[in-house]
Amino acid sequence: MMHEFTLRVYYEDTDLAGIVYYANYLKFIERGRSEWVRARGVDQGRLRTEAGIVFAVRRVEADYLRPAVFDDALVVTTALVELGGARIVLDQAVMRGDQRLFEARVTLVCLGPTGAVRMPAEVRAALS
């Protein structure tokens, strides 16, 4: 199931060439991931406070396909590829209408105070 998060490109998102600065796509997909988790009923703040667990990016494979520019309306899509005991693999894209501007495969790991830990069963069930 695909999740969608909409955003608009602001002047602050662009570089001297007037296009979205490459690192900002990572911020855009971070927002999309956060909203994907929230839409599934997982409160990341509570998870951190009560269980000491957070999600951290372990790997990103990204392709920049077309530039976005000031005032573009964009949609960040997020789709689950794989859900393991301690890791999540997602496919994400930044779209302008039907044009794919950016795509990434993101691997997240579930971390506790001493390193990687298995996700609680209720979190895993919510995300699957």
KENU-307889 format. One line per field, with one value per atom (N, C-alpha, C): atom name; x, y, z; residue in one letter. Coordinates in steps of 0.02 Angstrom, whole numbers, padded with zeros to 5 digits, always signed. Layout:
BEGIN
atom <- CA|...;
east <- X|...;
north <- Y|...;
up <- Z|...;
res <- A|...;
# end
This chain:
BEGIN
atom <- N|CA|C|N|CA|C|N|CA|C|N|CA|C|N|CA|C|N|CA|C|N|CA|C|N|CA|C|N|CA|C|N|CA|C|N|CA|C|N|CA|C|N|CA|C|N|CA|C|N|CA|C|N|CA|C|N|CA|C|N|CA|C|N|CA|C|N|CA|C|N|CA|C|N|CA|C|N|CA|C|N|CA|C|N|CA|C|N|CA|C|N|CA|C|N|CA|C|N|CA|C|N|CA|C|N|CA|C|N|CA|C|N|CA|C|N|CA|C|N|CA|C|N|CA|C|N|CA|C|N|CA|C|N|CA|C|N|CA|C|N|CA|C|N|CA|C|N|CA|C|N|CA|C|N|CA|C|N|CA|C|N|CA|C|N|CA|C|N|CA|C|N|CA|C|N|CA|C|N|CA|C|N|CA|C|N|CA|C|N|CA|C|N|CA|C|N|CA|C|N|CA|C|N|CA|C|N|CA|C|N|CA|C|N|CA|C|N|CA|C|N|CA|C|N|CA|C|N|CA|C|N|CA|C|N|CA|C|N|CA|C|N|CA|C|N|CA|C|N|CA|C|N|CA|C|N|CA|C|N|CA|C|N|CA|C|N|CA|C|N|CA|C|N|CA|C|N|CA|C|N|CA|C|N|CA|C|N|CA|C|N|CA|C|N|CA|C|N|CA|C|N|CA|C|N|CA|C|N|CA|C|N|CA|C|N|CA|C|N|CA|C|N|CA|C|N|CA|C|N|CA|C|N|CA|C|N|CA|C|N|CA|C|N|CA|C|N|CA|C|N|CA|C|N|CA|C|N|CA|C|N|CA|C|N|CA|C|N|CA|C|N|CA|C|N|CA|C|N|CA|C|N|CA|C|N|CA|C|N|CA|C|N|CA|C|N|CA|C|N|CA|C|N|CA|C|N|CA|C|N|CA|C|N|CA|C|N|CA|C|N|CA|C|N|CA|C|N|CA|C|N|CA|C|N|CA|C|N|CA|C|N|CA|C|N|CA|C;
east <- +00042|+00000|+00044|+00030|+00070|+00042|+00088|+00069|+00092|+00052|+00070|+00072|+00123|+00132|+00144|+00105|+00112|+00153|+00189|+00227|+00237|+00259|+00273|+00345|+00377|+00446|+00447|+00484|+00493|+00560|+00566|+00628|+00689|+00680|+00735|+00758|+00717|+00734|+00779|+00787|+00823|+00895|+00935|+01005|+01014|+01076|+01089|+01062|+01054|+01027|+00951|+00920|+00848|+00812|+00850|+00819|+00827|+00789|+00792|+00863|+00894|+00960|+00956|+01005|+01002|+00988|+01017|+01008|+00937|+00901|+00833|+00785|+00801|+00760|+00762|+00818|+00823|+00778|+00773|+00727|+00655|+00640|+00572|+00551|+00595|+00576|+00575|+00615|+00612|+00542|+00516|+00449|+00398|+00407|+00361|+00363|+00423|+00429|+00397|+00408|+00378|+00302|+00274|+00202|+00176|+00216|+00197|+00191|+00240|+00239|+00179|+00169|+00114|+00046|+00039|-00024|-00040|+00010|+00000|-00010|-00015|-00031|+00028|+00088|+00148|+00171|+00173|+00196|+00270|+00312|+00385|+00411|+00382|+00403|+00389|+00329|+00312|+00354|+00368|+00410|+00479|+00506|+00572|+00569|+00518|+00512|+00498|+00452|+00430|+00473|+00499|+00537|+00610|+00629|+00699|+00717|+00667|+00678|+00667|+00712|+00706|+00721|+00700|+00717|+00773|+00824|+00880|+00892|+00911|+00928|+00995|+00997|+01059|+01088|+01043|+01066|+01015|+01041|+00999|+01031|+00993|+01013|+00967|+00996|+00954|+00972|+00921|+00930|+00892|+00929|+00901|+00884|+00820|+00799|+00782|+00748|+00728|+00728|+00740|+00741|+00671|+00662|+00603|+00625|+00578|+00593|+00545|+00561|+00521|+00446|+00406|+00333|+00303|+00344|+00316|+00276|+00221|+00183|+00208|+00233|+00263|+00225|+00232|+00204|+00260|+00270|+00318|+00279|+00298|+00266|+00312|+00281|+00318|+00283|+00322|+00294|+00340|+00311|+00348|+00372|+00437|+00466|+00478|+00505|+00523|+00520|+00494|+00490|+00520|+00579|+00612|+00602|+00639|+00633|+00659|+00712|+00742|+00752|+00731|+00742|+00681|+00679|+00624|+00657|+00633|+00656|+00597|+00606|+00553|+00576|+00530|+00541|+00505|+00542|+00513|+00526|+00480|+00489|+00461|+00489|+00462|+00434|+00370|+00334|+00309|+00308|+00274|+00223|+00161|+00111|+00129|+00134|+00153|+00228|+00266|+00339|+00375|+00416|+00457|+00521|+00533|+00591|+00650|+00634|+00684|+00657|+00701|+00680|+00735|+00715|+00763|+00738|+00784|+00770|+00805|+00766|+00791|+00785|+00841|+00841|+00846|+00798|+00796|+00812|+00842|+00855|+00824|+00798|+00769|+00825|+00835|+00890|+00864|+00898|+00887|+00949|+00953|+01009|+01077|+01078|+01143|+01154|+01109|+01118|+01053|+01059|+01000|+00960|+00895|+00848|+00789|+00756|+00695|+00639|+00598|+00540|+00490|+00458|+00403|+00350|+00318|+00269|+00214|+00190|+00135|+00157|+00220|+00246|+00253|+00281|+00289|+00222|+00172|+00105|+00075|+00085|+00058|+00090|+00154|+00191|+00182|+00160|+00155|+00092;
north <- -00059|+00000|+00062|+00109|+00169|+00226|+00260|+00319|+00380|+00434|+00496|+00554|+00596|+00656|+00714|+00767|+00823|+00879|+00915|+00973|+01021|+01080|+01131|+01152|+01166|+01190|+01264|+01281|+01351|+01377|+01442|+01473|+01445|+01435|+01409|+01339|+01303|+01235|+01234|+01292|+01294|+01318|+01306|+01327|+01386|+01404|+01461|+01452|+01391|+01377|+01381|+01389|+01394|+01327|+01274|+01207|+01182|+01131|+01104|+01077|+01100|+01077|+01002|+00964|+00891|+00862|+00890|+00863|+00872|+00919|+00931|+00874|+00837|+00779|+00728|+00723|+00679|+00703|+00769|+00797|+00783|+00790|+00777|+00705|+00658|+00587|+00570|+00605|+00595|+00614|+00669|+00690|+00638|+00613|+00562|+00499|+00478|+00419|+00431|+00489|+00505|+00502|+00529|+00528|+00458|+00418|+00347|+00310|+00319|+00286|+00312|+00378|+00408|+00382|+00376|+00353|+00281|+00244|+00175|+00170|+00228|+00228|+00220|+00227|+00221|+00290|+00303|+00366|+00359|+00387|+00378|+00411|+00466|+00499|+00455|+00425|+00380|+00317|+00291|+00232|+00244|+00303|+00321|+00330|+00365|+00378|+00315|+00274|+00216|+00154|+00144|+00083|+00096|+00160|+00175|+00156|+00152|+00129|+00185|+00189|+00238|+00202|+00233|+00209|+00254|+00223|+00260|+00237|+00284|+00266|+00231|+00172|+00134|+00141|+00146|+00149|+00186|+00225|+00258|+00249|+00223|+00221|+00269|+00322|+00375|+00390|+00407|+00430|+00496|+00545|+00610|+00609|+00615|+00604|+00669|+00715|+00779|+00831|+00894|+00945|+00969|+00984|+01021|+01094|+01139|+01210|+01244|+01307|+01348|+01343|+01333|+01332|+01269|+01220|+01156|+01123|+01093|+01051|+00980|+00950|+00883|+00834|+00771|+00717|+00667|+00652|+00600|+00536|+00484|+00419|+00373|+00332|+00285|+00218|+00165|+00098|+00049|+00006|-00046|-00099|-00115|-00168|-00230|-00219|-00276|-00254|-00298|-00285|-00345|-00335|-00387|-00378|-00415|-00411|-00345|-00318|-00256|-00205|-00221|-00174|-00167|-00110|-00093|-00068|-00093|-00068|-00036|+00026|+00065|+00090|+00094|+00129|+00196|+00249|+00316|+00353|+00398|+00438|+00507|+00556|+00624|+00635|+00652|+00659|+00731|+00753|+00815|+00794|+00789|+00760|+00688|+00671|+00602|+00596|+00649|+00647|+00626|+00575|+00552|+00593|+00631|+00675|+00643|+00603|+00574|+00508|+00459|+00395|+00369|+00333|+00307|+00242|+00198|+00140|+00154|+00152|+00171|+00111|+00096|+00043|+00076|+00060|+00084|+00027|+00043|-00007|+00017|-00029|-00015|-00017|+00039|+00044|+00052|+00018|+00028|+00060|+00066|+00099|+00067|+00002|-00031|-00052|-00033|-00053|-00079|-00116|-00143|-00189|-00181|-00223|-00242|-00295|-00315|-00265|-00253|-00210|-00245|-00207|-00236|-00264|-00318|-00352|-00305|-00262|-00217|-00164|-00143|-00095|-00130|-00189|-00228|-00241|-00259|-00272|-00208|-00151|-00088|-00068|-00083|-00063|-00111|-00172|-00222|-00212;
up <- +00000|+00000|+00000|-00044|-00052|-00010|+00026|+00064|+00026|+00028|-00005|+00044|+00036|+00076|+00029|+00033|-00013|+00020|-00023|+00000|-00058|-00041|-00092|-00085|-00142|-00142|-00125|-00073|-00054|-00079|-00081|-00104|-00065|-00001|+00041|+00022|-00016|-00038|-00099|-00132|-00195|-00188|-00240|-00241|-00288|-00302|-00345|-00416|-00438|-00505|-00506|-00447|-00443|-00441|-00430|-00425|-00353|-00336|-00268|-00256|-00202|-00182|-00167|-00191|-00190|-00121|-00068|-00001|+00025|-00003|+00020|+00001|-00051|-00067|-00009|+00024|+00082|+00139|+00147|+00196|+00177|+00112|+00089|+00103|+00087|+00098|+00173|+00213|+00286|+00311|+00288|+00307|+00285|+00224|+00199|+00242|+00262|+00306|+00373|+00402|+00467|+00463|+00409|+00402|+00387|+00352|+00340|+00406|+00450|+00516|+00557|+00557|+00594|+00569|+00503|+00474|+00494|+00514|+00536|+00611|+00644|+00715|+00762|+00736|+00778|+00799|+00863|+00891|+00906|+00863|+00871|+00935|+00955|+01017|+01077|+01079|+01134|+01133|+01073|+01066|+01095|+01081|+01108|+01184|+01209|+01280|+01321|+01297|+01336|+01326|+01265|+01251|+01235|+01228|+01211|+01141|+01097|+01028|+00979|+00930|+00875|+00809|+00754|+00688|+00661|+00633|+00604|+00533|+00490|+00422|+00421|+00391|+00384|+00314|+00264|+00195|+00152|+00105|+00055|-00013|-00060|-00130|-00166|-00196|-00224|-00297|-00335|-00404|-00413|-00439|-00454|-00529|-00546|-00614|-00651|-00617|-00647|-00591|-00607|-00554|-00536|-00472|-00449|-00441|-00447|-00443|-00395|-00379|-00334|-00352|-00300|-00302|-00332|-00350|-00372|-00316|-00333|-00287|-00298|-00244|-00248|-00204|-00222|-00181|-00168|-00104|-00084|-00074|-00111|-00102|-00062|-00020|+00021|+00017|+00002|-00003|+00033|+00072|+00107|+00058|+00061|+00020|+00062|+00122|+00165|+00237|+00280|+00351|+00387|+00417|+00454|+00528|+00567|+00639|+00667|+00636|+00659|+00604|+00543|+00488|+00444|+00411|+00366|+00301|+00244|+00179|+00145|+00122|+00090|+00022|-00024|-00087|-00081|-00096|-00093|-00158|-00175|-00235|-00222|-00258|-00258|-00328|-00330|-00393|-00402|-00465|-00484|-00537|-00516|-00560|-00575|-00638|-00656|-00671|-00660|-00671|-00607|-00613|-00557|-00559|-00505|-00501|-00464|-00415|-00370|-00345|-00337|-00308|-00263|-00212|-00164|-00134|-00119|-00078|-00012|+00042|+00108|+00155|+00189|+00240|+00308|+00350|+00419|+00466|+00522|+00573|+00638|+00676|+00741|+00793|+00828|+00876|+00947|+00993|+01064|+01094|+01159|+01191|+01176|+01160|+01148|+01076|+01031|+00961|+00931|+00878|+00843|+00888|+00886|+00925|+00881|+00900|+00864|+00879|+00830|+00839|+00884|+00927|+00966|+00918|+00938|+00895|+00872|+00917|+00899|+00848|+00850|+00801|+00734|+00735|+00674|+00640|+00680|+00653|+00623|+00655|+00630|+00564|+00556|+00496|+00437|+00452|+00398|+00356;
res <- M|M|M|M|M|M|H|H|H|E|E|E|F|F|F|T|T|T|L|L|L|R|R|R|V|V|V|Y|Y|Y|Y|Y|Y|E|E|E|D|D|D|T|T|T|D|D|D|L|L|L|A|A|A|G|G|G|I|I|I|V|V|V|Y|Y|Y|Y|Y|Y|A|A|A|N|N|N|Y|Y|Y|L|L|L|K|K|K|F|F|F|I|I|I|E|E|E|R|R|R|G|G|G|R|R|R|S|S|S|E|E|E|W|W|W|V|V|V|R|R|R|A|A|A|R|R|R|G|G|G|V|V|V|D|D|D|Q|Q|Q|G|G|G|R|R|R|L|L|L|R|R|R|T|T|T|E|E|E|A|A|A|G|G|G|I|I|I|V|V|V|F|F|F|A|A|A|V|V|V|R|R|R|R|R|R|V|V|V|E|E|E|A|A|A|D|D|D|Y|Y|Y|L|L|L|R|R|R|P|P|P|A|A|A|V|V|V|F|F|F|D|D|D|D|D|D|A|A|A|L|L|L|V|V|V|V|V|V|T|T|T|T|T|T|A|A|A|L|L|L|V|V|V|E|E|E|L|L|L|G|G|G|G|G|G|A|A|A|R|R|R|I|I|I|V|V|V|L|L|L|D|D|D|Q|Q|Q|A|A|A|V|V|V|M|M|M|R|R|R|G|G|G|D|D|D|Q|Q|Q|R|R|R|L|L|L|F|F|F|E|E|E|A|A|A|R|R|R|V|V|V|T|T|T|L|L|L|V|V|V|C|C|C|L|L|L|G|G|G|P|P|P|T|T|T|G|G|G|A|A|A|V|V|V|R|R|R|M|M|M|P|P|P|A|A|A|E|E|E|V|V|V|R|R|R|A|A|A|A|A|A|L|L|L|S|S|S;
# end
